[in-house]
Structure formats: structure tokens, C-alpha cells
Amino acid sequence: MSIQVTQLVKTYGRQQALKGISFEVQPGRILGFLGPNGAGKSTTMKILAGSLPPTSGQALICGVDIRLNSLDARRHTGYLPENNPLYHEMYVQEALSFVAGLHGIADKTNRIAEVIELTGLTAEQHKKIGQLSKGYRQRVGIAQAILHNPEVLILDEPTSGLDPNQLQEIRQVIKLLGREKTVLLSTHIMQEVEAICDDVIIINQGEIIAGFPMAELNARYPDTDLETLFIRLTHAN
Ligand SMILES: Nc1ncnc2c1ncn2[C@@H]1O[C@H](COP(=O)(O)OP(=O)(O)OP(=O)(O)O)[C@@H](O)[C@H]1O
């Protein structure tokens, strides 16, 4: 398994954000992670990315326990956080070079050229990040996340706030990356899941309330599209 989560709990003060969730993602799959605001998606993703400790439970990335061997687990993981924090004063190439240095990538120049090509940044690569449109900033965030060529990619609402063209283009980038990598993708856009995801999980109030391969949606929930199912399941709670 690329991602294996067992009975994961996260408590912030008195609030239980994750109430013991368990799920798995097989290698090479794109998993859509759906849930209403405050359901626990970002919390789960931060824990899997190694940037937030869980309260209890286990999470393995490519078989590596994120609590016992965080550094090793993070080598297998690329993470694009929800607010995509970037150095706006840096040039695209400069930022990528900086991140490549953090990862100790040997052949920086070639790898940076590769990720620029993969993420469609070629035309904008000589600009400052602050001068880029939101869609291109998302590409820089994705480029940073894949520099060290991780097997697992965790993307927290990568298409939120994009115009329809950029949204379509970023989806294509994610789909392309999903050919080789395992992707965990959170989104509020149901068509996005239908367009690019192999599997879907719906989380609500810190609990997983549904999970299935997209190909089984119709068999499991006849005459129901994903949006209707989402509203039905998350309203019932
Ligand atoms: N640092 C924090 N301190 C206290 N509570 C927090 C903290 N971060 C998140 N929470 C709470 O934990 C719950 C889950 O939040 P989380 O950000 O994981 O949800 P989400 O599904 O990503 O939501 P959204 O779709 O709005 O991004 C929410 O009730 C939120 O208010």
C-alpha cells in the first residue's frame, strides 16, 4: 500500500478533529478526499505529510511509519498545503533551486528543468512568483512538491479559486502525475473527482462515511451522482 491509515485520531484541545479514521490507497491510484468544511481533510493531510503529529493511531507511507520514521516517510511524500505558501519575492527557478537544495538533490539543474516541463511552467520560469497568476503559482507549488520525485503526492485543494481554464490545466497536470504516483487530492468540486479520481472517500465530522472506487459509484448507489450522494450523506449527520 502507498498510504495506510489505521484508527487515526487528532484532538485539538477539546475538539476531536479525527475520530479514529482508517483507509488505504493502492499504488498509482488517485484518491479524491471529499468532505464539508471542517470535516478533517486538511488535518489528515498534514498528518500524512509529517507536518502535524497525530494524537493516536498509525499512518504508513510506502510502509514507513510517519511517527517512528518521519524523515524517511517524508522522502516518499510530496505535499501541497491548502494555502500554498510560496516565497513571492523569489524567481521560479530560484525557489525550485532552494527546495532542491533542502532535499539534497544531486543533479539540481536537470531535475528542475524536468519538473518545470512536467508542470507546464516553461513560459513563466523566469518570472518572480509574486508576478504569477494563481494557476501558475499552484504549478510552482506542485513543482516544489515533486522535486524529490516522491511516490506519494498529497494535494490539499489544489484547484480552489482557479478560473475554469486554469482549473482544467491543473487537473491535466494532476492526471499526468497520477500516472506514476499515488495521489491524495482534497477538493470541493465533485466534477473534479469524477474527471480524475480512481477512488473516493467522504469524510464528515472526523469520520469516514463512505469510500469506494469511482467505477463502482453506480453499482453501489444506483441513479445517484456524486454530488447528490455527498449532500445526502453529509446532511444526514
Ligand atoms: N489548529 C487548530 N486548532 C484548533 N482546531 C483546529 C485546528 N485546525 C483545525 N481545527 C478544527 O478541526 C476540524 C477539522 O479541520 P480541517 O481543517 O482538518 O477541516 P477540512 O476538512 O480541511 O476543512 P476545509 O474544507 O474548510 O478546509 C475543524 O473543526 C477545525 O476547526
The ligand as an SDF file (V2000), in Angstrom:
LIG
                    3D

 31 33  0  0  0  0  0  0  0  0999 V2000
   -5.0120   24.3580   14.7670 N   0  0  0  0  0  0  0  0  0  0  0  0
   -6.2680   24.0720   15.1060 C   0  0  0  0  0  0  0  0  0  0  0  0
   -6.7060   24.3080   16.3470 N   0  0  0  0  0  0  0  0  0  0  0  0
   -7.9770   24.0060   16.7140 C   0  0  0  0  0  0  0  0  0  0  0  0
   -8.8810   23.4390   15.8990 N   0  0  0  0  0  0  0  0  0  0  0  0
   -8.4930   23.1780   14.6460 C   0  0  0  0  0  0  0  0  0  0  0  0
   -7.1730   23.4730   14.1770 C   0  0  0  0  0  0  0  0  0  0  0  0
   -7.0760   23.0980   12.8750 N   0  0  0  0  0  0  0  0  0  0  0  0
   -8.2870   22.5900   12.5510 C   0  0  0  0  0  0  0  0  0  0  0  0
   -9.1320   22.6400   13.6100 N   0  0  0  0  0  0  0  0  0  0  0  0
  -10.5220   22.1530   13.6390 C   0  0  0  0  0  0  0  0  0  0  0  0
  -10.5160   20.7780   13.2830 O   0  0  0  0  0  0  0  0  0  0  0  0
  -11.6280   20.4770   12.4360 C   0  0  0  0  0  0  0  0  0  0  0  0
  -11.1170   19.9050   11.1230 C   0  0  0  0  0  0  0  0  0  0  0  0
  -10.4540   20.9350   10.3960 O   0  0  0  0  0  0  0  0  0  0  0  0
   -9.7660   20.7070    8.9920 P   0  0  0  0  0  0  0  0  0  0  0  0
   -9.0370   21.9670    8.6330 O   0  0  0  0  0  0  0  0  0  0  0  0
   -8.9850   19.4480    9.0280 O   0  0  0  0  0  0  0  0  0  0  0  0
  -11.0340   20.5160    8.0530 O   0  0  0  0  0  0  0  0  0  0  0  0
  -11.1440   20.4790    6.4640 P   0  0  0  0  0  0  0  0  0  0  0  0
  -11.9820   19.3010    6.1320 O   0  0  0  0  0  0  0  0  0  0  0  0
   -9.8060   20.5550    5.8440 O   0  0  0  0  0  0  0  0  0  0  0  0
  -11.9800   21.8070    6.1590 O   0  0  0  0  0  0  0  0  0  0  0  0
  -11.9390   22.8170    4.8810 P   0  0  0  0  0  0  0  0  0  0  0  0
  -12.6940   22.1290    3.7760 O   0  0  0  0  0  0  0  0  0  0  0  0
  -12.6830   24.0070    5.3970 O   0  0  0  0  0  0  0  0  0  0  0  0
  -10.5100   23.1020    4.5480 O   0  0  0  0  0  0  0  0  0  0  0  0
  -12.3980   21.7860   12.2750 C   0  0  0  0  0  0  0  0  0  0  0  0
  -13.4570   21.7930   13.1880 O   0  0  0  0  0  0  0  0  0  0  0  0
  -11.3870   22.8570   12.6050 C   0  0  0  0  0  0  0  0  0  0  0  0
  -11.9930   23.9950   13.1370 O   0  0  0  0  0  0  0  0  0  0  0  0
  1  2  1  0
  2  3  1  0
  2  7  2  0
  3  4  2  0
  4  5  1  0
  5  6  2  0
  6  7  1  0
  6 10  1  0
  7  8  1  0
  8  9  2  0
  9 10  1  0
 10 11  1  0
 11 12  1  0
 11 30  1  0
 12 13  1  0
 13 14  1  0
 13 28  1  0
 14 15  1  0
 15 16  1  0
 16 17  2  0
 16 18  1  0
 16 19  1  0
 19 20  1  0
 20 21  2  0
 20 22  1  0
 20 23  1  0
 23 24  1  0
 24 25  2  0
 24 26  1  0
 24 27  1  0
 28 29  1  0
 28 30  1  0
 30 31  1  0
M  END
$$$$
